[in-house]
Amino acid sequence: MAKSMTKSQIADHLAGKAGITKKTAVQILDDLSALAYREAKNDFVVPGIGKLVLANRKARMGRNPANRRADQDPGQEGGEVPRREDGEGRDSRKEVSR
């Protein structure tokens, strides 16, 4: 499996393509990320990439190994978590041409 790009590599690539500084590209990525999480409750869509929606998740149960009692796992309370859906016309199982 191919290694995923880091934020720094993405910013460097965008800066080269757009003719802007790497610092500006990092700021754009940070602003886009903050906007996506803030607007996820309204189905945030990036055309051609996908949609970010909030999904309800049940709390997870864990087991205490010392006394074998089932308890709710701390930090796994459930609630709304962001989830990405593929964009229209895109199949996540197919390889993307470069």
N, C-alpha and C positions, 0 to 999 in steps of 0.2 A: 504494500500500500504506500502511496506517495505521501511524503511529509507535507503537512499543511503549512501555509505561509504564516509568518508572524505579523503582528501589527506593523512593526518597523519595515518589513519587506513590502507589505501592501502599500504603506505610505510612500516608500521610496519609488515603487512602480508608478503610483498615481502621480507623484511629483514629476517624474520624468515624462509621462504621457501628456500631462496638462501644462507643463512648463511653469510650475509653481515650486516654491521651496518645500522641503520635506517637513519643516515645522508647520507650514500652512496645511499640508496634507494630513498631518497627525491631528491638527485642530478640527479639520472637517470630519475625520473619522470619529473623533470624540463627540462632536456635536450631533452627528448622525446617530450615534449609539444612544446618547442621552435622550434625543427626540424620540427614537424608536421605543425605548422603555417607558417614557412618559405617555406616549400616545397609543400604547399597545391595547389599552382598554377600548379604543375606537377602531381596532383592526388596522394597524400601520402597514401600508403596502409600499414596497420598493419595486417599481415596474421592472419586469424581466428577471427578478431575483426571487421574490416571494413575499409572503405576508406574515406579520408577527401578530399573534393573537394571545389572549390570556385563556388558560385552560384551568379548570378546577381539578385539584388532585386531592384524593383522600389522604388522611394522615396515615403514616406507616407505623406498624406495630413492630416492636423489637422484643427480644427476650434477654433478661438479665442472666448472664452465665453463672453467677454465684448462687442465686436461689431459684432459677428457672421460671420466674414469674414473667408473664407477658405484660409489657408496658408500652406506652406510646414512646417512640424514639424521640429524645430531645433534638431539636433542630429539624425534625421531619414532621412538622405540624400540619402540612398540607396547605390548602388555600389556593389562591390564584398564582400561577407561575406562567412566564412567557413561553410560547411554543411557536416554532416556525413552520409554516406550510409552504409547499412549493408554489411557484407562480403558475399562471395559466399557460397551458401548452408545454410545460416542462415536466419531464419524467425524471425523478431523482435517481432512478436505477440505471439510466443511460449515461454513458460517458460523454462529457462535454467536449466538443471539438475546440481546438486551440487556434 
